[in-house]
Amino acid sequence: MNYNHLLAKRTARIKASAIREILKVVSQPGMISLAGGLPAPASFPLEIIDELSSLVINKYGSKAFQYSATEGFPELRDALTILLAQKGIHVTADDVCITSGSQGLLDGVGKVLISPGDKVVVEAPTYLGALQAFNSYGPEYICVPTDDDGIIPEYLEEVLKTQKIKFIYLVPTFQNPTGRTLSLKRRQKVAELIQKYDALLLEDDPYSDLRFRGTALPSIKSMAPDNVIYAGTLSKILAPGFRTGFYIAPAEIRHWLLLAKQGVDLHTGTYAQAIAAEYITGGYLQKQICRIIDIYKPKQEAMLAAMDAHFPDTFKWSHPEGGMFIWVEGPQDFDAGTMYRKAVEKKVAYVPGKYFYAHDGDGLGTMRLNFTVTDPELIEKAIHTLSDVIKAG
Ligand SMILES: Cc1ncc(COP(=O)(O)O)c(C=O)c1O
């Protein structure tokens, strides 16, 4: 039987992720991968999780395995208020809602807000998983250019002034894929613009805790609370397998997000939420963040030093103060897609940057390099190899 005619129109809009195809290559023997976006497995606090698993069973008993509220496990919602206060977001547990990863929220926002043809503003480049989540709802993307300080407010204002948009999607800190951070001045400007033009911002913030250097910046949510849905996650500071994300949204939007989530999964896994709650209230999170930074910082330094030593002068790259990625921009005639095949032959994988652009044909000379899963010596070797491949042309 042919099933294609059975597919919904929105299903046909979903494309297989190119990154998944790339990640298959990564598992080949001897490959050094700078391609993935995974946290370092060595950072997962397995012993603590082991202890907390028993604690949760003793403390909550069957409650940890029962259906629970769509909003989230009360103890976790409560615990997250402390984390959020550190980012200048002062809320009560009732304001915090839990999702199945922040990816669950991205899909929820798409479902609740986007009708086919609606305009959604994204950075160029932006997080591929957000594009995938929104795509099936049929938006038209308005791509706003970015530079070393993140999205350029003048271009954003031009869009807000002239077009009717549904929402803006930004990753302001240690962005995926660029690693770049929106400067304080620009955060203030974005906050001012969304208030001036009555626009809604989805602020996706999975990486801000992974700061190796410099001073933490306030969230845009803390500057314009009524205009922002703030999304956080425990994926990069505990473990992604918990599939535990969270958000703070204006009340009317939260209402619809919760109804949409009821139809998807009723609620995020109770047991994972209970362990996450104990993990935060037990004071493990701050220590774990320091531990992750201790693992990532030398890896990032090794990558930047190797790039300084080997990459041609015609290339430029981001120097993030944290996060998981470095973004490379080659000269005009550089094609990161063609070079990808040559690099794979030499056993190094990365992600060509074009996949992070909403519009085909953009970003052909760019690439995303990840430094979190590979050891510093192998990072140095991989960058050396990439430079050789670039220079060989
Ligand atoms: C910018 C951004 N948002 C959201 C996610 C999804 O994270 P999770 O669903 O694990 O919380 C990721 C994952 O890499 C990401 O980079």
The ligand as an ORCA input file, in Angstrom:
! r2SCAN-3c Opt
* xyz 0 1
  C      18.947     26.591     21.250
  C      18.361     25.291     21.682
  N      17.085     25.254     22.083
  C      16.516     24.113     22.486
  C      17.211     22.928     22.484
  C      16.509     21.666     22.913
  O      16.934     21.253     24.142
  P      16.121     20.255     25.064
  O      14.879     19.860     24.335
  O      17.022     19.103     25.313
  O      15.805     21.022     26.290
  C      18.545     22.904     22.074
  C      19.311     21.649     22.050
  O      20.405     21.530     21.612
  C      19.143     24.125     21.665
  O      20.418     24.194     21.246
*
